[in-house]
Amino acid sequence: MAETWSINVLEIGAKVLCILVLILQSVLLDYIFISLDEKASTAGRYFWIALDVLIIIIWIISLIWSHRFFSKLTSPKRIPKGSGGLVRHVFKAAITELPFAYVSWLLYSSVLVAKILRMFSSPSGFGEALLKSPDDILLSPTGIKIVLSLAGIVFGLLAYSHHNEVHNSKYRLIIDKLAHSASLDVLDCLMLISYLFIADSGLLLPYPMDKAIKAFGCMCILLPVVPLFALRYISNRQDEKTFQMVLALNSALYLLFVNIPLFSLRIILWVRHDADVTTFLTKNIMAIVRDSADIYLNTVGWLKEQKRNKPEQTDSALGSEEKEGGESVELDKMNPAAAQV
């Protein structure tokens, strides 16, 4: 009883802290945009505030509802066909999916990516021309990088907030692993995006390099949606094969779309532009080795499970054939005339 109470307290604390960090980052980013985005209209600047308020409200509802949802349901309810019009059907489907973490992160990361692209858009962006030492330290490249890096903390807290809601040890193992790796990868991509602050980095990058950093950086922020979406479907399953495939999928995604591309971009920045890439270059090498090993081990485990299930299926098929054969013999004994015919 005491252990359950302490777990609930930690879970509630994680959810409250998650919302507080989300609010803090949203307020600071909105202040930055209102102060620096001079080319945007007044309505355009305050549009971000309205969007952030909507995201915060959705997150609060989602985190409160998720505990009730998972404590009362063993599997998601399916909406019966013909239960209403298209709008009602879509609304019910959206409400059903709201307690799952992938919905919250999809909405949040989409807005964050839009802000980053606005910040560094060529004709109207303000990030590239920021001064190193302005009067307000929050409006400096370092201040903005710190505010953006809060995204890693937000994701870690979001994942931990959903840790104890599903009574499945494998689910908890995967979401713990995802919380640590994805949070670090979000920080990794934001560190790469920091090279776009020209006044701070001193690098005037060519157009293809600039676009590649934006593309892979934003992809890394959005990418956790995929494994979180996969976790939504295995939350009530216990089979080993499904979990191994999800682990292999997660490792493959981060290997192909995060660590190999970011490693390659850092090599180019180091060789051609003499940029300091030491810390996260080493992290990318370690992650490439780790992801490759995870893909191999989980694929081998999945193949072993496949081979293990084949004899069981063969035995069950043979058993059914023997049963049918025995029934036919008994019928022949009961009706010898029919057997002779």
C-alpha positions as CSV (number, residue, x, y, z in Angstrom):
1,M,0.0,0.0,0.0
2,A,2.8,2.4,0.9
3,E,4.7,1.5,-2.2
4,T,1.6,2.1,-4.4
5,W,1.0,5.5,-2.7
6,S,4.6,6.6,-3.3
7,I,4.4,5.5,-7.0
8,N,1.2,7.6,-7.4
9,V,2.9,10.6,-5.8
10,L,5.9,10.3,-8.1
11,E,3.6,10.0,-11.1
12,I,1.5,13.0,-10.1
13,G,4.7,15.0,-9.4
14,A,6.1,14.1,-12.9
15,K,2.9,15.3,-14.6
16,V,2.8,18.5,-12.6
17,L,6.5,19.2,-13.3
18,C,6.0,18.3,-17.0
19,I,3.2,20.9,-17.4
20,L,5.3,23.5,-15.5
21,V,8.3,23.0,-17.7
22,L,6.1,23.2,-20.8
23,I,4.5,26.4,-19.6
24,L,8.0,27.9,-18.8
25,Q,9.3,27.1,-22.3
26,S,6.2,28.3,-24.0
27,V,6.2,31.7,-22.1
28,L,9.9,32.2,-22.8
29,L,9.7,31.4,-26.5
30,D,6.6,33.6,-26.9
31,Y,8.5,36.5,-25.2
32,I,11.4,35.9,-27.6
33,F,9.2,36.0,-30.7
34,I,7.3,39.1,-29.5
35,S,10.6,40.9,-28.9
36,L,12.6,39.8,-31.9
37,D,10.2,38.8,-34.8
38,E,9.9,42.4,-36.0
39,K,8.9,41.4,-39.6
40,A,5.8,39.6,-38.3
41,S,2.5,41.4,-37.9
42,T,1.1,42.1,-34.4
43,A,-1.5,39.4,-34.9
44,G,1.2,37.0,-36.2
45,R,3.3,37.5,-33.0
46,Y,0.4,36.8,-30.7
47,F,-0.7,33.8,-32.8
48,W,2.0,31.8,-31.1
49,I,0.6,32.6,-27.6
50,A,-2.9,31.3,-28.6
51,L,-1.3,28.2,-30.1
52,D,0.7,27.5,-27.0
53,V,-2.3,28.0,-24.7
54,L,-4.2,25.4,-26.7
55,I,-1.3,23.0,-26.5
56,I,-1.0,23.4,-22.7
57,I,-4.7,22.9,-22.2
58,I,-4.6,19.7,-24.4
59,W,-1.6,18.4,-22.4
60,I,-3.3,19.0,-19.1
61,I,-6.5,17.2,-20.2
62,S,-4.4,14.4,-21.7
63,L,-2.3,13.8,-18.6
64,I,-5.3,13.9,-16.2
65,W,-7.4,11.7,-18.4
66,S,-4.6,9.1,-19.2
67,H,-4.6,7.9,-15.6
68,R,-8.4,7.3,-15.5
69,F,-8.2,5.8,-19.0
70,F,-5.6,3.2,-18.3
71,S,-6.9,2.3,-14.9
72,K,-10.4,1.5,-16.2
73,L,-9.6,0.0,-19.6
74,T,-7.6,-3.0,-20.6
75,S,-7.7,-2.1,-24.2
76,P,-8.9,0.9,-26.2
77,K,-12.6,1.0,-27.0
78,R,-13.6,0.7,-30.6
79,I,-16.1,3.0,-32.1
80,P,-19.1,1.1,-33.6
81,K,-19.7,1.7,-37.3
82,G,-22.6,3.8,-38.1
83,S,-22.7,5.5,-34.7
84,G,-23.0,9.0,-36.1
85,G,-21.8,11.3,-38.8
86,L,-18.3,11.7,-40.0
87,V,-17.5,14.7,-37.8
88,R,-18.8,12.9,-34.7
89,H,-16.9,9.8,-35.6
90,V,-13.6,11.7,-36.1
91,F,-14.2,13.6,-32.8
92,K,-14.8,10.3,-30.9
93,A,-11.6,8.8,-32.4
94,A,-9.6,11.9,-31.4
95,I,-10.9,11.8,-27.9
96,T,-10.1,8.0,-27.6
97,E,-6.5,8.7,-28.7
98,L,-6.0,11.7,-26.5
99,P,-4.7,9.8,-23.4
100,F,-1.8,8.3,-25.4
101,A,1.6,10.2,-25.3
102,Y,2.1,10.2,-29.0
103,V,-0.8,12.7,-29.5
104,S,0.7,15.2,-27.0
105,W,4.2,15.0,-28.4
106,L,2.9,15.3,-32.0
107,L,1.1,18.5,-31.3
108,Y,3.9,20.0,-29.2
109,S,6.7,19.0,-31.6
110,S,4.9,20.3,-34.6
111,V,4.5,23.8,-33.0
112,L,8.2,23.7,-31.8
113,V,9.4,22.8,-35.3
114,A,7.3,25.6,-36.8
115,K,8.9,28.1,-34.4
116,I,12.4,26.9,-35.2
117,L,11.7,27.2,-39.0
118,R,10.3,30.6,-38.4
119,M,13.3,31.6,-36.4
120,F,15.7,30.7,-39.2
121,S,13.6,31.3,-42.3
122,S,15.7,33.2,-44.8
123,P,13.7,36.3,-45.6
124,S,12.2,37.0,-42.2
125,G,14.1,34.9,-39.7
126,F,15.8,36.6,-36.7
127,G,17.9,33.8,-35.3
128,E,20.9,34.2,-37.6
129,A,21.5,37.9,-36.8
130,L,21.3,37.7,-33.0
131,L,24.0,39.5,-31.2
132,K,26.2,37.7,-28.7
133,S,25.7,40.2,-25.9
134,P,22.4,42.0,-26.0
135,D,20.9,44.0,-23.2
136,D,18.6,41.1,-22.4
137,I,20.5,37.8,-22.0
138,L,17.4,35.8,-22.8
139,L,17.4,37.3,-26.3
140,S,21.0,36.0,-27.0
141,P,21.8,32.8,-28.9
142,T,22.8,31.2,-25.6
143,G,19.5,32.1,-24.0
144,I,17.5,30.8,-26.9
145,K,19.4,27.6,-27.0
146,I,18.8,27.0,-23.3
147,V,15.0,27.6,-23.8
148,L,14.9,25.2,-26.8
149,S,16.8,22.6,-24.9
150,L,13.9,22.4,-22.4
151,A,12.3,20.2,-25.0
152,G,14.5,17.3,-23.9
153,I,13.3,17.7,-20.3
154,V,9.7,18.0,-21.5
155,F,9.9,14.7,-23.4
156,G,11.6,12.8,-20.5
157,L,8.9,14.0,-18.1
158,L,6.1,13.1,-20.6
159,A,7.5,9.6,-21.0
160,Y,7.9,9.1,-17.2
161,S,4.3,10.4,-16.7
162,H,3.0,7.4,-18.7
163,H,5.4,4.9,-17.1
164,N,3.2,3.4,-14.4
165,E,-0.1,3.6,-16.1
166,V,0.2,0.5,-18.2
167,H,0.6,-2.7,-16.1
168,N,3.1,-4.2,-18.6
169,S,6.8,-4.7,-17.6
170,K,8.0,-4.7,-21.2
171,Y,6.1,-1.6,-22.0
172,R,7.7,0.2,-19.1
173,L,11.1,-1.1,-20.2
174,I,10.7,0.4,-23.7
175,I,9.3,3.7,-22.6
176,D,12.1,4.1,-20.1
177,K,14.7,3.4,-22.8
178,L,12.9,5.8,-25.1
179,A,12.7,8.5,-22.5
180,H,16.5,8.5,-22.0
181,S,17.6,8.0,-25.6
182,A,15.0,10.4,-27.3
183,S,15.7,13.2,-24.7
184,L,19.4,13.0,-25.4
185,D,18.7,12.9,-29.2
186,V,16.5,16.0,-28.9
187,L,19.3,17.8,-27.2
188,D,21.7,16.5,-29.9
189,C,19.7,18.0,-32.7
190,L,19.2,21.3,-31.0
191,M,23.0,21.5,-30.5
192,L,23.3,21.0,-34.2
193,I,20.7,23.7,-34.9
194,S,22.8,26.1,-32.8
195,Y,25.3,26.4,-35.7
196,L,22.7,28.4,-37.5
197,F,23.2,31.3,-35.1
198,I,25.8,32.9,-37.3
199,A,26.7,35.7,-34.9
200,D,27.4,33.1,-32.2
201,S,29.0,30.3,-34.2
202,G,30.9,32.5,-36.8
203,L,29.9,30.0,-39.5
204,L,28.3,31.1,-42.8
205,L,27.1,27.8,-44.0
206,P,26.3,27.1,-47.7
207,Y,22.6,26.7,-48.7
208,P,22.6,22.8,-48.9
209,M,24.2,22.5,-45.4
210,D,21.8,25.0,-43.9
211,K,18.8,23.1,-45.3
212,A,20.2,19.7,-44.2
213,I,20.7,20.9,-40.6
214,K,17.1,22.2,-40.5
215,A,15.7,19.1,-42.1
216,F,17.4,16.5,-39.9
217,G,17.1,18.7,-36.7
218,C,13.3,19.1,-37.1
219,M,13.0,15.4,-38.1
220,C,14.7,14.4,-34.8
221,I,12.2,16.5,-32.8
222,L,9.2,14.9,-34.6
223,L,10.6,11.3,-34.6
224,P,9.6,10.2,-31.1
225,V,6.0,10.2,-32.3
226,V,6.6,6.9,-34.3
227,P,7.8,4.7,-31.4
228,L,5.2,6.3,-29.1
229,F,2.6,5.5,-31.6
230,A,3.8,1.9,-31.7
231,L,3.7,1.7,-27.9
232,R,0.1,2.7,-28.1
233,Y,-0.8,-0.6,-29.8
234,I,1.4,-2.9,-27.6
235,S,0.3,-1.4,-24.3
236,N,-2.1,-4.4,-23.7
237,R,0.0,-7.1,-25.3
238,Q,2.4,-9.6,-23.8
239,D,3.9,-11.4,-26.8
240,E,7.7,-11.2,-27.0
241,K,7.9,-10.8,-30.8
242,T,5.9,-7.6,-30.8
243,F,8.2,-5.9,-28.2
244,Q,11.3,-7.0,-30.0
245,M,10.1,-5.6,-33.3
246,V,9.2,-2.3,-31.6
247,L,12.7,-2.1,-30.1
248,A,14.3,-2.9,-33.5
249,L,12.1,-0.3,-35.2
250,N,13.0,2.4,-32.7
251,S,16.8,1.6,-33.0
252,A,16.5,1.6,-36.8
253,L,14.7,4.9,-37.0
254,Y,17.3,6.7,-34.8
255,L,20.2,5.0,-36.6
256,L,19.0,6.0,-40.1
257,F,17.4,9.4,-39.4
258,V,19.3,10.8,-36.4
259,N,22.7,9.4,-35.6
260,I,24.2,8.6,-39.0
261,P,23.0,11.9,-40.6
262,L,24.0,14.0,-37.6
263,F,27.4,12.3,-37.5
264,S,27.9,13.0,-41.2
265,L,26.9,16.6,-40.8
266,R,29.3,17.1,-37.9
267,I,32.2,15.5,-39.9
268,I,31.5,18.0,-42.7
269,L,31.3,20.9,-40.2
270,W,34.6,19.8,-38.6
271,V,36.5,19.1,-41.9
272,R,35.3,22.0,-44.0
273,H,34.4,24.7,-41.5
274,D,36.7,23.8,-38.5
275,A,33.7,23.8,-36.1
276,D,33.9,22.4,-32.6
277,V,31.9,19.1,-32.7
278,T,33.8,17.0,-30.2
279,T,31.2,16.1,-27.5
280,F,28.2,15.1,-29.6
281,L,30.3,13.6,-32.4
282,T,31.5,11.0,-29.8
283,K,27.8,10.6,-28.7
284,N,26.8,9.9,-32.3
285,I,29.5,7.2,-32.7
286,M,28.4,5.5,-29.5
287,A,24.7,5.7,-30.5
288,I,25.5,4.2,-33.9
289,V,27.2,1.2,-32.3
290,R,24.4,0.9,-29.7
291,D,21.6,1.1,-32.3
292,S,23.3,-1.4,-34.6
293,A,23.8,-3.9,-31.8
294,D,20.1,-3.4,-30.7
295,I,18.8,-4.0,-34.2
296,Y,20.9,-7.2,-34.5
297,L,20.0,-8.6,-31.1
298,N,16.2,-7.9,-31.4
299,T,16.1,-9.2,-34.9
300,V,17.8,-12.4,-33.9
301,G,15.4,-12.7,-30.9
302,W,12.4,-12.2,-33.2
303,L,13.7,-14.9,-35.6
304,K,14.1,-17.3,-32.7
305,E,10.6,-16.6,-31.5
306,Q,9.4,-17.3,-35.1
307,K,11.2,-20.7,-35.1
308,R,9.9,-21.5,-31.7
309,N,6.3,-20.9,-32.7
310,K,6.5,-23.1,-35.9
311,P,6.8,-26.5,-34.0
312,E,3.8,-25.5,-31.9
313,Q,1.7,-24.7,-34.9
314,T,2.9,-28.0,-36.6
315,D,2.0,-30.0,-33.5
316,S,-1.4,-28.4,-33.3
317,A,-2.1,-29.1,-37.0
318,L,-1.0,-32.8,-36.6
319,G,-3.2,-33.1,-33.5
320,S,-6.2,-31.9,-35.4
321,E,-5.5,-34.3,-38.3
322,E,-5.1,-37.2,-35.9
323,K,-8.4,-36.3,-34.2
324,E,-10.2,-36.1,-37.6
325,G,-8.6,-39.5,-38.6
326,G,-9.8,-41.1,-35.3
327,E,-13.3,-39.8,-35.8
328,S,-13.4,-41.3,-39.4
329,V,-12.2,-44.7,-38.1
330,E,-14.9,-44.7,-35.5
331,L,-17.5,-43.9,-38.1
332,D,-16.3,-46.7,-40.3
333,K,-16.6,-49.2,-37.4
334,M,-20.1,-48.0,-36.6
335,N,-21.2,-48.4,-40.3
336,P,-19.3,-51.2,-42.0
337,A,-21.6,-51.2,-45.0
338,A,-20.7,-47.7,-45.8
339,A,-17.0,-48.5,-45.3
340,Q,-17.2,-51.3,-47.9
341,V,-18.9,-49.0,-50.4
